[in-house]
Amino acid sequence: MATTARVRAKSVHDPVGWRDDDSPTHVLVDPRRAGRPELVALLGEDATARWMQSRRRKGAGLEALQEAVGQGRRLSARARRRLALEPEQFAIADVRVPDGFVHSDRPWALEVDLVDPVESPLHLVTVDVTSTDSSFTVETLVGPGERTVRVEVDRTRALPIGPATFEVSAYRVDGSKAVFRRSVFVLPSNPLSLSLGPNGARVTGTWSARGDYIEGADRFETDLAVTIANGDRADVTLDRRVQWKFWDGGVGGTLVEQGTFAWGGNNVVPRYGTLNGTVGFSSPPGSGVYDRYHRKEDMTVELIMSAIDGRTISGTITCRVMEAFGVNIIKVGSFTPEEHNDLYAAVDGMQVIYEARDVTLRGVQRYIISDAQAGSTTVLNSESEYRDLLRAWSVPNDFIDVFVVQSFAWDTYNGYAGDIPGPLSKTGDKDGVAVDKSGFVDAAGKKRLNTDVLGPLIGHEVGHYLGLEHVSTNGWLMNGDTGSRGPTISYDEYQTISGFGWMVFE
């Protein structure tokens, strides 16, 4: 059996406005002066235009229109946002890319249109830039009366090929703030490129495509987003034939599988634009890709395409499976409502740490052992009490038992794991971990939990159960010192975790 590939969809896309959640252009209409055609064109609502005109003919001034809008009469939320009824309204009307595109490795600029009825003496415009490999902020001062601000960035802040997002904020001296989001796909200056990304299911911690296991069909699906970008002034036509290769060890390593598929339909990449598509690979048992995924090994997928003028382009992305484990969170003794909420916030924080290294939670089950049931084990005074707790309250499933006790009172421990790695059965006194709930009393006299400590602490002890030993590196999850602990899980540790018997494909 072999892996097969197919094109799922294709479309042409303008490089500006790349994301669906870009801010809409903010056009403000003065209802005291605008004619009906302008109102209809800008608001898209003929009924609104007629109503506004009727109010105006009856002598309604600005205050009357403001009052009507405040009561929501005949005006949609969209219309209220776009009518200039507030004298002090401060907004970013639009953010434009002057040339209509941004080239990689070259200077670029944005033009920010401000709406500010007040002659403010000074503004500040900031642009938070996020691209595929960096993030930074650009600031520009705006003088009084300046309504279009040009933000220029030199070659030292040039952007790489791929999607980039600009979060633009404008500040007025009285504290008013306006925001706007604009996204682009940065075009190649070379001038043709092929970029690959995850499509749909992806690995959380890295920009990797995900080998998604389809349990009922017993196969792995790998879905890619394909973007061919043209930074030239002329259209480019592509050959229909696309070659694909899965590599072990990167391009040029061990070739796992290869094949071709037809890139049918529209094969023209427009000038200063992109041609986008999605490609799916299906890998059944017996295929090389299935076998590598099943062994939890990383691969690199490569697509190779040619233009009819002879140019060849290629793109690559890492492919890997995403795995998951489950936890039983077992509260030992009394917890206030605030402590309960803090505990599960800490569990969420632990999940974020693991997802940064491509591992997630398959589930969280919740249990409570009351004070009466727990007896002396609400406070752990010795290892023997800890072992008694595990033996008495083990949950009969393939999730890791995490006992959250009131406190530890032996040595300097604030957490403990039954064994490294933990057992794959629930029959003894090693099948679980315990943590101190790390509580405190807040300024309002409420009992709370320190989630910044508790989340990594749970993650640390769970890491032991998954087979990880202590390290001495500051900022790593497995550092034995709580004060030196952080969220980092190394790739070698990830490989150890992925081999644990309770891991499942997510």
CORQUI-V942205 format. One record per residue. N is the residue number from 1. RES is the residue in one letter. SS is DSSP state (helix for helix, strand for strand, loop for the rest). PSI is psi in whole degrees, -180 to 180 (none if undefined). OMEGA is omega in radians with two decimals (NA if undefined). Layout:
BEGIN
n=N res=RES ss=SS psi=PSI omega=OMEGA
n=N res=RES ss=SS psi=PSI omega=OMEGA
END
This chain:
BEGIN
n=1 res=M ss=loop psi=145 omega=-3.08
n=2 res=A ss=loop psi=158 omega=3.04
n=3 res=T ss=loop psi=140 omega=3.06
n=4 res=T ss=strand psi=154 omega=-3.11
n=5 res=A ss=strand psi=151 omega=3.09
n=6 res=R ss=strand psi=148 omega=3.07
n=7 res=V ss=strand psi=128 omega=-3.12
n=8 res=R ss=strand psi=-39 omega=-3.08
n=9 res=A ss=strand psi=157 omega=3.08
n=10 res=K ss=strand psi=149 omega=3.10
n=11 res=S ss=strand psi=156 omega=3.03
n=12 res=V ss=strand psi=140 omega=-3.03
n=13 res=H ss=strand psi=137 omega=3.02
n=14 res=D ss=strand psi=139 omega=-3.11
n=15 res=P ss=loop psi=-15 omega=3.09
n=16 res=V ss=strand psi=137 omega=-3.05
n=17 res=G ss=loop psi=44 omega=-3.02
n=18 res=W ss=loop psi=-37 omega=-3.10
n=19 res=R ss=loop psi=148 omega=-3.14
n=20 res=D ss=loop psi=-23 omega=-3.07
n=21 res=D ss=loop psi=22 omega=3.02
n=22 res=D ss=loop psi=150 omega=3.11
n=23 res=S ss=loop psi=141 omega=3.06
n=24 res=P ss=loop psi=151 omega=3.04
n=25 res=T ss=loop psi=132 omega=-3.01
n=26 res=H ss=loop psi=92 omega=3.14
n=27 res=V ss=loop psi=123 omega=-3.12
n=28 res=L ss=loop psi=134 omega=-3.10
n=29 res=V ss=strand psi=131 omega=3.06
n=30 res=D ss=loop psi=109 omega=-3.05
n=31 res=P ss=loop psi=-14 omega=3.14
n=32 res=R ss=loop psi=-17 omega=-3.02
n=33 res=R ss=loop psi=-27 omega=-3.03
n=34 res=A ss=loop psi=140 omega=3.06
n=35 res=G ss=loop psi=171 omega=-3.08
n=36 res=R ss=helix psi=-45 omega=3.11
n=37 res=P ss=helix psi=-40 omega=3.13
n=38 res=E ss=helix psi=-42 omega=3.12
n=39 res=L ss=helix psi=-43 omega=-3.14
n=40 res=V ss=helix psi=-43 omega=-3.10
n=41 res=A ss=helix psi=-40 omega=-3.05
n=42 res=L ss=helix psi=-36 omega=-3.10
n=43 res=L ss=helix psi=-20 omega=-3.12
n=44 res=G ss=loop psi=20 omega=-3.06
n=45 res=E ss=loop psi=105 omega=-3.12
n=46 res=D ss=helix psi=-36 omega=3.14
n=47 res=A ss=helix psi=-39 omega=3.11
n=48 res=T ss=helix psi=-43 omega=3.14
n=49 res=A ss=helix psi=-46 omega=-3.13
n=50 res=R ss=helix psi=-42 omega=-3.13
n=51 res=W ss=helix psi=-44 omega=-3.14
n=52 res=M ss=helix psi=-41 omega=3.14
n=53 res=Q ss=helix psi=-40 omega=-3.14
n=54 res=S ss=helix psi=-39 omega=3.11
n=55 res=R ss=helix psi=-38 omega=-3.11
n=56 res=R ss=helix psi=-40 omega=3.13
n=57 res=R ss=helix psi=-28 omega=3.13
n=58 res=K ss=loop psi=6 omega=3.06
n=59 res=G ss=loop psi=14 omega=3.14
n=60 res=A ss=loop psi=129 omega=3.08
n=61 res=G ss=loop psi=-171 omega=-3.08
n=62 res=L ss=helix psi=-42 omega=-3.11
n=63 res=E ss=helix psi=-41 omega=3.13
n=64 res=A ss=helix psi=-40 omega=3.12
n=65 res=L ss=helix psi=-39 omega=3.08
n=66 res=Q ss=helix psi=-44 omega=3.14
n=67 res=E ss=helix psi=-43 omega=3.13
n=68 res=A ss=helix psi=-43 omega=3.12
n=69 res=V ss=helix psi=-41 omega=3.13
n=70 res=G ss=helix psi=-31 omega=3.11
n=71 res=Q ss=loop psi=-5 omega=3.07
n=72 res=G ss=loop psi=22 omega=-3.08
n=73 res=R ss=loop psi=119 omega=2.99
n=74 res=R ss=loop psi=9 omega=-3.09
n=75 res=L ss=loop psi=129 omega=3.05
n=76 res=S ss=loop psi=168 omega=3.08
n=77 res=A ss=helix psi=-38 omega=3.13
n=78 res=R ss=helix psi=-43 omega=-3.13
n=79 res=A ss=helix psi=-42 omega=-3.12
n=80 res=R ss=helix psi=-34 omega=3.14
n=81 res=R ss=helix psi=-27 omega=-2.98
n=82 res=R ss=helix psi=-4 omega=3.12
n=83 res=L ss=strand psi=129 omega=-3.10
n=84 res=A ss=loop psi=73 omega=-3.11
n=85 res=L ss=loop psi=-18 omega=-3.11
n=86 res=E ss=loop psi=118 omega=-3.12
n=87 res=P ss=loop psi=-29 omega=-3.07
n=88 res=E ss=loop psi=12 omega=-3.06
n=89 res=Q ss=loop psi=130 omega=-3.12
n=90 res=F ss=strand psi=125 omega=-3.05
n=91 res=A ss=strand psi=160 omega=2.90
n=92 res=I ss=strand psi=115 omega=-3.08
n=93 res=A ss=strand psi=-37 omega=-3.09
n=94 res=D ss=strand psi=155 omega=2.97
n=95 res=V ss=strand psi=118 omega=-3.04
n=96 res=R ss=strand psi=151 omega=2.95
n=97 res=V ss=loop psi=111 omega=-2.96
n=98 res=P ss=loop psi=-43 omega=-3.11
n=99 res=D ss=loop psi=-6 omega=-3.09
n=100 res=G ss=loop psi=-1 omega=3.12
n=101 res=F ss=loop psi=166 omega=3.05
n=102 res=V ss=loop psi=130 omega=3.10
n=103 res=H ss=strand psi=143 omega=3.07
n=104 res=S ss=loop psi=148 omega=3.03
n=105 res=D ss=loop psi=24 omega=3.10
n=106 res=R ss=loop psi=158 omega=3.05
n=107 res=P ss=loop psi=154 omega=3.14
n=108 res=W ss=strand psi=170 omega=-3.09
n=109 res=A ss=strand psi=158 omega=2.99
n=110 res=L ss=strand psi=149 omega=2.99
n=111 res=E ss=strand psi=123 omega=-3.07
n=112 res=V ss=strand psi=119 omega=3.11
n=113 res=D ss=strand psi=121 omega=-3.14
n=114 res=L ss=strand psi=146 omega=2.98
n=115 res=V ss=strand psi=115 omega=-3.09
n=116 res=D ss=strand psi=96 omega=3.14
n=117 res=P ss=loop psi=-22 omega=-3.13
n=118 res=V ss=loop psi=134 omega=3.09
n=119 res=E ss=loop psi=73 omega=-3.13
n=120 res=S ss=loop psi=139 omega=-3.07
n=121 res=P ss=loop psi=-24 omega=-3.08
n=122 res=L ss=strand psi=140 omega=3.02
n=123 res=H ss=strand psi=164 omega=2.95
n=124 res=L ss=strand psi=129 omega=3.06
n=125 res=V ss=strand psi=127 omega=3.08
n=126 res=T ss=strand psi=145 omega=3.08
n=127 res=V ss=strand psi=114 omega=3.03
n=128 res=D ss=strand psi=116 omega=-3.04
n=129 res=V ss=strand psi=129 omega=3.05
n=130 res=T ss=strand psi=122 omega=3.10
n=131 res=S ss=loop psi=-171 omega=-3.05
n=132 res=T ss=loop psi=-23 omega=-3.09
n=133 res=D ss=loop psi=9 omega=-3.14
n=134 res=S ss=loop psi=167 omega=3.00
n=135 res=S ss=strand psi=144 omega=3.14
n=136 res=F ss=strand psi=172 omega=-3.10
n=137 res=T ss=strand psi=138 omega=3.07
n=138 res=V ss=strand psi=137 omega=3.14
n=139 res=E ss=strand psi=143 omega=3.12
n=140 res=T ss=strand psi=131 omega=3.06
n=141 res=L ss=strand psi=145 omega=-3.09
n=142 res=V ss=strand psi=129 omega=-3.14
n=143 res=G ss=strand psi=168 omega=-3.14
n=144 res=P ss=loop psi=137 omega=3.11
n=145 res=G ss=loop psi=-9 omega=-3.12
n=146 res=E ss=loop psi=122 omega=-3.05
n=147 res=R ss=loop psi=-19 omega=3.04
n=148 res=T ss=strand psi=119 omega=-3.07
n=149 res=V ss=strand psi=128 omega=3.10
n=150 res=R ss=strand psi=120 omega=3.10
n=151 res=V ss=strand psi=115 omega=-3.08
n=152 res=E ss=strand psi=139 omega=-3.12
n=153 res=V ss=strand psi=129 omega=-3.08
n=154 res=D ss=loop psi=-177 omega=-3.02
n=155 res=R ss=helix psi=-25 omega=-3.13
n=156 res=T ss=helix psi=-20 omega=3.09
n=157 res=R ss=helix psi=29 omega=3.11
n=158 res=A ss=loop psi=154 omega=-3.04
n=159 res=L ss=loop psi=150 omega=3.09
n=160 res=P ss=loop psi=165 omega=3.07
n=161 res=I ss=loop psi=135 omega=3.11
n=162 res=G ss=strand psi=-178 omega=-3.09
n=163 res=P ss=strand psi=144 omega=3.06
n=164 res=A ss=strand psi=147 omega=-3.12
n=165 res=T ss=strand psi=137 omega=3.10
n=166 res=F ss=strand psi=114 omega=3.04
n=167 res=E ss=strand psi=105 omega=-3.02
n=168 res=V ss=strand psi=130 omega=3.09
n=169 res=S ss=strand psi=139 omega=3.06
n=170 res=A ss=strand psi=136 omega=-3.10
n=171 res=Y ss=strand psi=135 omega=3.07
n=172 res=R ss=strand psi=156 omega=-3.05
n=173 res=V ss=loop psi=-22 omega=3.12
n=174 res=D ss=loop psi=5 omega=3.11
n=175 res=G ss=loop psi=-7 omega=3.12
n=176 res=S ss=loop psi=147 omega=-3.13
n=177 res=K ss=strand psi=141 omega=3.05
n=178 res=A ss=strand psi=146 omega=-3.09
n=179 res=V ss=strand psi=157 omega=-3.12
n=180 res=F ss=strand psi=139 omega=3.08
n=181 res=R ss=strand psi=132 omega=3.05
n=182 res=R ss=strand psi=136 omega=3.13
n=183 res=S ss=strand psi=155 omega=3.11
n=184 res=V ss=strand psi=161 omega=2.86
n=185 res=F ss=strand psi=116 omega=-3.09
n=186 res=V ss=strand psi=123 omega=-3.06
n=187 res=L ss=strand psi=152 omega=3.14
n=188 res=P ss=loop psi=143 omega=3.07
n=189 res=S ss=loop psi=5 omega=-3.04
n=190 res=N ss=loop psi=-22 omega=0.23
n=191 res=P ss=loop psi=25 omega=-3.10
n=192 res=L ss=strand psi=135 omega=-3.12
n=193 res=S ss=strand psi=160 omega=3.06
n=194 res=L ss=strand psi=124 omega=-3.12
n=195 res=S ss=strand psi=142 omega=3.11
n=196 res=L ss=strand psi=145 omega=3.08
n=197 res=G ss=strand psi=169 omega=3.06
n=198 res=P ss=strand psi=147 omega=3.05
n=199 res=N ss=loop psi=117 omega=-3.11
n=200 res=G ss=loop psi=-119 omega=-3.12
n=201 res=A ss=loop psi=129 omega=-3.13
n=202 res=R ss=strand psi=166 omega=3.06
n=203 res=V ss=strand psi=131 omega=-2.93
n=204 res=T ss=loop psi=-39 omega=-2.94
n=205 res=G ss=loop psi=-20 omega=-3.06
n=206 res=T ss=loop psi=162 omega=3.08
n=207 res=W ss=loop psi=72 omega=-3.06
n=208 res=S ss=strand psi=146 omega=2.99
n=209 res=A ss=strand psi=152 omega=-3.01
n=210 res=R ss=strand psi=126 omega=2.95
n=211 res=G ss=strand psi=102 omega=-3.00
n=212 res=D ss=strand psi=116 omega=-3.09
n=213 res=Y ss=strand psi=125 omega=3.10
n=214 res=I ss=strand psi=99 omega=-2.92
n=215 res=E ss=loop psi=-48 omega=-3.09
n=216 res=G ss=loop psi=-31 omega=-3.11
n=217 res=A ss=loop psi=-9 omega=-3.11
n=218 res=D ss=loop psi=61 omega=3.07
n=219 res=R ss=strand psi=165 omega=3.04
n=220 res=F ss=strand psi=135 omega=3.05
n=221 res=E ss=strand psi=133 omega=3.08
n=222 res=T ss=strand psi=114 omega=-3.10
n=223 res=D ss=strand psi=129 omega=-3.11
n=224 res=L ss=strand psi=144 omega=2.91
n=225 res=A ss=strand psi=128 omega=-3.06
n=226 res=V ss=strand psi=129 omega=3.10
n=227 res=T ss=strand psi=118 omega=3.01
n=228 res=I ss=strand psi=118 omega=-3.06
n=229 res=A ss=strand psi=137 omega=-3.10
n=230 res=N ss=strand psi=111 omega=3.13
n=231 res=G ss=loop psi=16 omega=-3.09
n=232 res=D ss=loop psi=167 omega=-3.12
n=233 res=R ss=loop psi=0 omega=3.13
n=234 res=A ss=loop psi=148 omega=3.07
n=235 res=D ss=loop psi=154 omega=3.09
n=236 res=V ss=strand psi=130 omega=3.10
n=237 res=T ss=strand psi=132 omega=-3.10
n=238 res=L ss=strand psi=150 omega=2.96
n=239 res=D ss=loop psi=147 omega=-3.09
n=240 res=R ss=loop psi=-25 omega=-3.02
n=241 res=R ss=strand psi=128 omega=3.11
n=242 res=V ss=strand psi=131 omega=3.10
n=243 res=Q ss=strand psi=139 omega=3.08
n=244 res=W ss=strand psi=149 omega=3.14
n=245 res=K ss=strand psi=137 omega=2.97
n=246 res=F ss=strand psi=125 omega=-3.10
n=247 res=W ss=strand psi=144 omega=2.95
n=248 res=D ss=strand psi=121 omega=-3.09
n=249 res=G ss=loop psi=16 omega=3.11
n=250 res=G ss=loop psi=167 omega=-3.12
n=251 res=V ss=loop psi=129 omega=-3.09
n=252 res=G ss=loop psi=-6 omega=3.10
n=253 res=G ss=loop psi=-135 omega=3.11
n=254 res=T ss=strand psi=124 omega=3.14
n=255 res=L ss=strand psi=118 omega=-3.09
n=256 res=V ss=strand psi=-54 omega=3.09
n=257 res=E ss=strand psi=158 omega=3.07
n=258 res=Q ss=strand psi=163 omega=3.11
n=259 res=G ss=strand psi=-170 omega=3.12
n=260 res=T ss=strand psi=159 omega=2.96
n=261 res=F ss=strand psi=166 omega=-3.10
n=262 res=A ss=strand psi=126 omega=3.06
n=263 res=W ss=loop psi=80 omega=-2.99
n=264 res=G ss=loop psi=178 omega=3.09
n=265 res=G ss=loop psi=-143 omega=-3.09
n=266 res=N ss=loop psi=117 omega=-3.14
n=267 res=N ss=loop psi=20 omega=-3.10
n=268 res=V ss=strand psi=123 omega=3.04
n=269 res=V ss=strand psi=114 omega=-3.03
n=270 res=P ss=loop psi=155 omega=3.07
n=271 res=R ss=loop psi=136 omega=-3.12
n=272 res=Y ss=loop psi=46 omega=-3.12
n=273 res=G ss=strand psi=-172 omega=-3.10
n=274 res=T ss=strand psi=152 omega=2.97
n=275 res=L ss=strand psi=126 omega=-3.00
n=276 res=N ss=strand psi=150 omega=3.09
n=277 res=G ss=strand psi=172 omega=3.03
n=278 res=T ss=strand psi=140 omega=-3.12
n=279 res=V ss=strand psi=134 omega=3.13
n=280 res=G ss=strand psi=137 omega=3.08
n=281 res=F ss=strand psi=132 omega=3.11
n=282 res=S ss=strand psi=123 omega=-3.02
n=283 res=S ss=strand psi=107 omega=-3.13
n=284 res=P ss=strand psi=170 omega=3.06
n=285 res=P ss=loop psi=141 omega=-3.12
n=286 res=G ss=loop psi=-18 omega=3.09
n=287 res=S ss=loop psi=154 omega=3.14
n=288 res=G ss=helix psi=-39 omega=-3.14
n=289 res=V ss=helix psi=-44 omega=3.11
n=290 res=Y ss=helix psi=-47 omega=-3.10
n=291 res=D ss=helix psi=-43 omega=3.14
n=292 res=R ss=helix psi=-45 omega=3.11
n=293 res=Y ss=helix psi=-44 omega=-3.08
n=294 res=H ss=helix psi=-30 omega=3.07
n=295 res=R ss=loop psi=4 omega=3.09
n=296 res=K ss=loop psi=40 omega=3.12
n=297 res=E ss=loop psi=143 omega=3.07
n=298 res=D ss=loop psi=150 omega=3.02
n=299 res=M ss=strand psi=167 omega=3.00
n=300 res=T ss=strand psi=127 omega=3.05
n=301 res=V ss=strand psi=137 omega=-3.11
n=302 res=E ss=strand psi=132 omega=2.99
n=303 res=L ss=strand psi=138 omega=-3.13
n=304 res=I ss=strand psi=126 omega=-3.13
n=305 res=M ss=strand psi=159 omega=3.14
n=306 res=S ss=strand psi=143 omega=2.97
n=307 res=A ss=strand psi=156 omega=-3.10
n=308 res=I ss=loop psi=-13 omega=3.07
n=309 res=D ss=loop psi=4 omega=3.05
n=310 res=G ss=loop psi=-13 omega=3.13
n=311 res=R ss=loop psi=142 omega=3.11
n=312 res=T ss=strand psi=135 omega=3.10
n=313 res=I ss=strand psi=153 omega=3.12
n=314 res=S ss=strand psi=158 omega=3.09
n=315 res=G ss=strand psi=151 omega=-3.12
n=316 res=T ss=strand psi=158 omega=3.01
n=317 res=I ss=strand psi=147 omega=3.07
n=318 res=T ss=strand psi=140 omega=3.07
n=319 res=C ss=strand psi=136 omega=3.08
n=320 res=R ss=strand psi=162 omega=3.05
n=321 res=V ss=loop psi=158 omega=2.98
n=322 res=M ss=loop psi=132 omega=-3.07
n=323 res=E ss=strand psi=165 omega=-3.09
n=324 res=A ss=strand psi=151 omega=3.02
n=325 res=F ss=strand psi=162 omega=-3.14
n=326 res=G ss=strand psi=156 omega=3.08
n=327 res=V ss=strand psi=143 omega=2.93
n=328 res=N ss=strand psi=114 omega=3.10
n=329 res=I ss=strand psi=115 omega=-3.01
n=330 res=I ss=strand psi=108 omega=3.11
n=331 res=K ss=strand psi=128 omega=-3.11
n=332 res=V ss=strand psi=108 omega=-3.10
n=333 res=G ss=loop psi=-170 omega=-3.00
n=334 res=S ss=loop psi=139 omega=3.05
n=335 res=F ss=loop psi=134 omega=3.04
n=336 res=T ss=loop psi=164 omega=3.08
n=337 res=P ss=helix psi=-38 omega=3.13
n=338 res=E ss=helix psi=-40 omega=3.10
n=339 res=E ss=helix psi=-40 omega=3.10
n=340 res=H ss=helix psi=-49 omega=-3.14
n=341 res=N ss=helix psi=-40 omega=3.13
n=342 res=D ss=helix psi=-37 omega=-3.14
n=343 res=L ss=helix psi=-46 omega=-3.09
n=344 res=Y ss=helix psi=-21 omega=2.95
n=345 res=A ss=helix psi=-37 omega=3.09
n=346 res=A ss=helix psi=-38 omega=3.09
n=347 res=V ss=helix psi=-41 omega=3.06
n=348 res=D ss=helix psi=-41 omega=3.11
n=349 res=G ss=helix psi=-39 omega=3.07
n=350 res=M ss=helix psi=-40 omega=3.13
n=351 res=Q ss=helix psi=-40 omega=3.11
n=352 res=V ss=helix psi=-40 omega=3.14
n=353 res=I ss=helix psi=-46 omega=-3.11
n=354 res=Y ss=helix psi=-35 omega=3.14
n=355 res=E ss=helix psi=-25 omega=3.06
n=356 res=A ss=loop psi=-16 omega=3.06
n=357 res=R ss=loop psi=31 omega=2.92
n=358 res=D ss=loop psi=26 omega=3.06
n=359 res=V ss=strand psi=139 omega=-3.11
n=360 res=T ss=strand psi=-178 omega=3.10
n=361 res=L ss=strand psi=131 omega=3.06
n=362 res=R ss=strand psi=-14 omega=3.12
n=363 res=G ss=strand psi=158 omega=3.06
n=364 res=V ss=strand psi=116 omega=3.08
n=365 res=Q ss=strand psi=143 omega=-3.00
n=366 res=R ss=strand psi=134 omega=3.13
n=367 res=Y ss=strand psi=156 omega=3.12
n=368 res=I ss=strand psi=130 omega=2.96
n=369 res=I ss=strand psi=116 omega=-3.05
n=370 res=S ss=loop psi=167 omega=3.08
n=371 res=D ss=helix psi=-44 omega=-3.11
n=372 res=A ss=helix psi=-41 omega=-3.13
n=373 res=Q ss=helix psi=-38 omega=-3.05
n=374 res=A ss=helix psi=-32 omega=-3.10
n=375 res=G ss=helix psi=-131 omega=-3.07
n=376 res=S ss=helix psi=-13 omega=-3.06
n=377 res=T ss=helix psi=1 omega=2.99
n=378 res=T ss=helix psi=-30 omega=3.02
n=379 res=V ss=strand psi=124 omega=-3.10
n=380 res=L ss=strand psi=116 omega=-3.10
n=381 res=N ss=loop psi=-13 omega=-3.08
n=382 res=S ss=loop psi=166 omega=3.09
n=383 res=E ss=helix psi=-34 omega=3.14
n=384 res=S ss=helix psi=-39 omega=3.05
n=385 res=E ss=helix psi=-40 omega=3.10
n=386 res=Y ss=helix psi=-46 omega=-3.13
n=387 res=R ss=helix psi=-38 omega=3.09
n=388 res=D ss=helix psi=-41 omega=3.14
n=389 res=L ss=helix psi=-47 omega=3.14
n=390 res=L ss=helix psi=-43 omega=-3.08
n=391 res=R ss=helix psi=-36 omega=-3.04
n=392 res=A ss=helix psi=-28 omega=-2.95
n=393 res=W ss=helix psi=23 omega=3.12
n=394 res=S ss=loop psi=137 omega=3.11
n=395 res=V ss=loop psi=125 omega=-3.05
n=396 res=P ss=loop psi=69 omega=3.05
n=397 res=N ss=loop psi=-176 omega=-3.13
n=398 res=D ss=loop psi=33 omega=3.00
n=399 res=F ss=loop psi=157 omega=3.12
n=400 res=I ss=strand psi=125 omega=3.11
n=401 res=D ss=strand psi=124 omega=3.08
n=402 res=V ss=strand psi=106 omega=3.13
n=403 res=F ss=strand psi=124 omega=3.12
n=404 res=V ss=strand psi=103 omega=-3.05
n=405 res=V ss=strand psi=169 omega=-3.12
n=406 res=Q ss=loop psi=-40 omega=3.09
n=407 res=S ss=strand psi=162 omega=2.98
n=408 res=F ss=strand psi=138 omega=-3.13
n=409 res=A ss=loop psi=29 omega=3.04
n=410 res=W ss=loop psi=133 omega=-3.05
n=411 res=D ss=loop psi=-140 omega=-3.13
n=412 res=T ss=loop psi=20 omega=-3.08
n=413 res=Y ss=loop psi=144 omega=2.86
n=414 res=N ss=loop psi=6 omega=3.07
n=415 res=G ss=strand psi=159 omega=-3.09
n=416 res=Y ss=strand psi=141 omega=3.10
n=417 res=A ss=strand psi=143 omega=-3.06
n=418 res=G ss=loop psi=-34 omega=3.13
n=419 res=D ss=loop psi=162 omega=3.11
n=420 res=I ss=loop psi=109 omega=-0.17
n=421 res=P ss=loop psi=169 omega=3.08
n=422 res=G ss=loop psi=160 omega=-3.12
n=423 res=P ss=loop psi=160 omega=3.10
n=424 res=L ss=loop psi=23 omega=3.06
n=425 res=S ss=loop psi=160 omega=-3.11
n=426 res=K ss=loop psi=62 omega=-3.04
n=427 res=T ss=loop psi=3 omega=-3.05
n=428 res=G ss=loop psi=-152 omega=-3.08
n=429 res=D ss=loop psi=22 omega=3.12
n=430 res=K ss=loop psi=-2 omega=-2.97
n=431 res=D ss=loop psi=67 omega=3.06
n=432 res=G ss=loop psi=171 omega=3.06
n=433 res=V ss=strand psi=159 omega=3.10
n=434 res=A ss=strand psi=146 omega=3.11
n=435 res=V ss=strand psi=149 omega=2.98
n=436 res=D ss=strand psi=136 omega=-3.06
n=437 res=K ss=loop psi=-4 omega=3.00
n=438 res=S ss=loop psi=60 omega=-3.06
n=439 res=G ss=strand psi=164 omega=3.05
n=440 res=F ss=strand psi=171 omega=3.09
n=441 res=V ss=strand psi=125 omega=-3.09
n=442 res=D ss=loop psi=-179 omega=-3.06
n=443 res=A ss=loop psi=-24 omega=3.13
n=444 res=A ss=loop psi=6 omega=3.14
n=445 res=G ss=loop psi=12 omega=-3.13
n=446 res=K ss=loop psi=139 omega=3.02
n=447 res=K ss=strand psi=128 omega=-3.11
n=448 res=R ss=strand psi=170 omega=3.06
n=449 res=L ss=strand psi=143 omega=3.11
n=450 res=N ss=loop psi=93 omega=-3.05
n=451 res=T ss=helix psi=-30 omega=3.13
n=452 res=D ss=helix psi=-28 omega=3.08
n=453 res=V ss=helix psi=-43 omega=-3.00
n=454 res=L ss=helix psi=-40 omega=3.14
n=455 res=G ss=helix psi=-55 omega=3.08
n=456 res=P ss=helix psi=-31 omega=3.13
n=457 res=L ss=helix psi=-47 omega=3.08
n=458 res=I ss=helix psi=-45 omega=3.13
n=459 res=G ss=helix psi=-36 omega=3.14
n=460 res=H ss=helix psi=-49 omega=-3.11
n=461 res=E ss=helix psi=-38 omega=3.05
n=462 res=V ss=helix psi=-37 omega=3.09
n=463 res=G ss=helix psi=-40 omega=3.06
n=464 res=H ss=helix psi=-45 omega=-3.13
n=465 res=Y ss=helix psi=-34 omega=3.14
n=466 res=L ss=loop psi=-3 omega=3.03
n=467 res=G ss=loop psi=9 omega=-3.07
n=468 res=L ss=loop psi=138 omega=3.10
n=469 res=E ss=loop psi=171 omega=3.06
n=470 res=H ss=loop psi=150 omega=3.00
n=471 res=V ss=strand psi=166 omega=-3.14
n=472 res=S ss=loop psi=1 omega=-3.07
n=473 res=T ss=loop psi=126 omega=3.10
n=474 res=N ss=loop psi=140 omega=3.09
n=475 res=G ss=loop psi=-4 omega=3.12
n=476 res=W ss=strand psi=148 omega=-3.10
n=477 res=L ss=loop psi=-36 omega=-3.04
n=478 res=M ss=loop psi=12 omega=2.99
n=479 res=N ss=strand psi=131 omega=-3.08
n=480 res=G ss=loop psi=-14 omega=-3.14
n=481 res=D ss=loop psi=118 omega=-3.11
n=482 res=T ss=helix psi=-40 omega=-3.11
n=483 res=G ss=helix psi=-20 omega=-3.13
n=484 res=S ss=helix psi=3 omega=-3.06
n=485 res=R ss=loop psi=150 omega=3.09
n=486 res=G ss=loop psi=-165 omega=-3.03
n=487 res=P ss=loop psi=-3 omega=-2.96
n=488 res=T ss=strand psi=130 omega=2.97
n=489 res=I ss=loop psi=124 omega=-3.07
n=490 res=S ss=loop psi=165 omega=3.11
n=491 res=Y ss=helix psi=-38 omega=3.10
n=492 res=D ss=helix psi=-39 omega=3.08
n=493 res=E ss=helix psi=-38 omega=3.06
n=494 res=Y ss=helix psi=-42 omega=3.13
n=495 res=Q ss=helix psi=-38 omega=3.09
n=496 res=T ss=helix psi=-47 omega=3.14
n=497 res=I ss=helix psi=-43 omega=-3.04
n=498 res=S ss=helix psi=-20 omega=3.13
n=499 res=G ss=loop psi=-1 omega=-3.10
n=500 res=F ss=loop psi=142 omega=-2.96
n=501 res=G ss=loop psi=-22 omega=-3.13
n=502 res=W ss=loop psi=3 omega=3.10
n=503 res=M ss=loop psi=138 omega=3.08
n=504 res=V ss=strand psi=156 omega=3.05
n=505 res=F ss=strand psi=131 omega=-3.10
n=506 res=E ss=loop psi=none omega=NA
END
